[in-house]
Amino acid sequence: MILTHLSLTNFRAFARLDVEVPRPTLLIVGENAQGKTTLLEAIYYLATLTSFHTESDRQLINFLAAREPLAVARIVAEFVRGETTHRLEVRLIQDNAALNGNRLRREILVDGVKRTAREALGQFNAVLFLPQMTNIIEGAPEERRRYLNMALSQVMPGYAQALSDYAQVLSQRNALLKQLAERGGDLGQLQYWDALLVDRGALLIQARSKALDEIETLAARIHDRLTRGQEVLRLIYRPAYDPAAPENGQMALRLDTVVKRDQISLSQIQQGFLRRLEALRGEEISRGMTLIGPHRDEFRVLSNGIDLGDYGSRGQVRTALLALKLAEVAWMRLGDLTSLGIWPPTLAVIGKAAGTLGVRE
């Protein structure tokens, strides 16, 4: 996949931008506050439909345009996937005259046809590298879950839908658990939500396990070259429900022990996940929350057996992050191969730390 044209209207500091994207590499140079990061933000937004800088899409609308009764921010990209040219457009529409205040809605068009966010995800792929992304290695577990979710949503059809469904089911199940803890009731009510949680959750567990295994293989090779063979990189998946664990839930293994889960079927994950929920039912009710599932998954990054999140130096962390991001690029290329049957595919690569927007063959 290759980005060929980008157009911005009322997006952040840009009132209007219309630019052809040259190949193979674009180096962006400029003073502070000239919009370099905004340009990268717009491209990454097309891939993930979320901003890495803001908490609300309202902040993406140019502040002068946002004062108008009707404010519209647009991001339009033309890109080539395989041998076909596509057009992706995102519109952020703020109605300041709405009865309930400033109403914001988002419209997404793929090749001129309106699509939902879940349908649009995966149409355009991008990999982002920022200095603050060391949080993927050093930060809290939710940072690593977010990293996995963003990558998988771009590559795996249906992942974003399963993730959204899981979050909704989890919320409803937790509410029921709190109700049972405070007021009692029929425990049989949990069976319906358990079935839904297991159905969606098993898809996430299987996808994450497979993705981390594939990314680790690629990242380890890249990391080996970056460190001149002096360090060995490992990505250790630690799911809150581990389908590879014995029924008692105990695994007498070292943290860096290789655990193969690729032979475990989806139905096996579902059945084991359900049994664990049933075993934990009393504790979950007393605590009023779901104790296991993908919402509590974790993965760790190790170099020569040392957990970089806890003990890695700044240099080690940055080297591992660079290897991880380059591996993500290669992994998405493999996804293109599977879906398109072509070689070699192309992919847009964004590099804030290097100040580049590259298009790699």
Secondary structure, 3 states (H helix, E strand, C coil): CEEEEEEEEEECCEEEEEEECCCCEEECCCCCCCCHHHHHHHHHHHHHCCCCCCCCHHHHECCCHHHCCEEEEEEEEEEEECCEEEEEEEEEEEECCCCCCCEEEEEEEECCEEECHHHHCCCCCEEEECHHHHHHHHCCHHHHHHHHHHHHHHHCCCHHHHHHHHHHHHHHHHHHHHHHHHHCCCCCHHHHHHHHHHHHHHHHHHHHHHHHHHHHHHHHHHHHHHCCCCCCEEEEEECCCCCCCCCCCCCCCCCCCCCCCCCCCHHHHHHHHHHHHHHCHHHHHHHCCCCCCHHHCEEEEEECCEEHHHHCCHHHHHHHHHHHHHHHHHHHHHHHHHHHCCCCCCEEEEECCCCEEEEEC
